[in-house]
Amino acid sequence: MDSIVSRLSEIEVTAAAIVENAQSKKDSLEKEMQEKRDKFDVELETGTREKLARIQSDLETRCSEILKSQEALHSQTLDELEEEFNQKHERYAEEIFRHITRG
């Protein structure tokens, strides 16, 4: 009977050691998985920030080019209008004067 109790005790100790070892491995795997998730999150965030920075830079460049193009177009238009005014301002004044004196 003592040998049965002794054997059961040994089995219980062995089972406890197996459970403790399994728990230790489980904890180790959980820690490893968390580290991998953290690393993935950092890499994903870094990649996303880099892509957003490139997109923003591209958009700023395109907007700047469009703005320069529009400024050049408006500047040219203003120059043409000013040139036309300089050439025809006397005629415009005469037409305005005639319109006012007739009406």
Secondary structure as UniProt FT lines:
FT   HELIX           2..102
//
